Amino acid sequence: LISQQKTSIAFKSDAQHLKQICDLYDKTQETLAQFSEFIAVNMAADDFAAIWPNIVDLCKTYYLDPETAFHISRPFLSLLYDEFKSQGKKNTTQPVNNT
């Protein structure tokens, strides 16, 4: 909801002055950063991954911009990277010959 609000400020705001719009956008960005940090510190990555939608769903279903979706999903991305890295060491694949 915070990130949807951040996106809509620039396009749907009733504010007349540019400085007012920028100030509101900055405050919303700060709130989103604080929320993301709070979640990252107080929630295990496994728990986060279990309840949080993936990046594609965040963009398509919740209409978030990719930048915000990746920012919110950072704790989960590090978990995915670690799992990928550990699987890569276990599974060595041979190159495929397409001839």
N, C-alpha and C positions, 0 to 999 in steps of 0.2 A: 504494500500500500504506500509506503514511504517513497519507494522508487517510482511508482506510478504518479504520485503527486509531483515529484521532482521533474518528471518528463512533461507533465501537463502545465506546469507553471509558465514555461516559455511560450506555449501556444494558446492556452485557454485562460490566461490571467486577465482579470478585469482591472488590474492596476494601470494607471495612466503614465507613470514615470518609469523610465528604464532602470533607474537606481533602485527603485522599490522592487521591481521584478528580480533584479540581480541579487538583492539582499535576501529575498525570500528563497530564491534558488540556492544560494550559499548556505542558508540555515538548514534547508532540507537536506542538502548534501552532507553537512556536518552531522545531522541526526542519523542519516543512513550509515555514515562511517562509524558513529558511536554504537549503533545497533549491531552492525557487522562485527565490530570488535568485541562487544559483549557476548555475542553468540560464539565467536571463536574461542574466547577465554573460558566460558562457563559450560561449554557443551563438548562432549567427545566427538571426534570426527565420525565414528561409526554411528552414533545416535543421530548426528546431523544428516548423514547420508540416508538414514532410514526414513526420515520424515520430510526431507526437503526435495522439491521437484528438481529434475535435471535441467541443464541450461537450455535445451531446446524447448522444454515445456515452459520455462520462465519467459522465454522470448515469444513463443507462439500463443500460449494460453493466457498468460498474464500481461502480455504486451510490454515487456521490459526491453530496453535497448541492450544489445549484447555486452556493452561495457559494464552495465550495472549487474547483469546476470552473472558475469564472470567474477565481479567483485564480491557479490554475495556468496558465491559458491567456492571461494578460495579454500576454506578448510577442507571441503570435500575433494577438491582437485589434488591437494597434496596427498590425501589418502589414496586416491586413484593412481597417482604417479608411483607411490611406493608399492602398491599391489602390482602394477604393470612392470616395474623394475624387478621385483622378486620373481614374477612369472617368466620374464625374459631370460633370467639366468637358468631357470629350470628347463624351459623349452627351447632347445636350439633347433632351428629349422634349416633344412638344406635348400639351396636355390632351386627353383622350378625350371625345368628345361621345356620350353614351349615348341620344340621342333618335332 
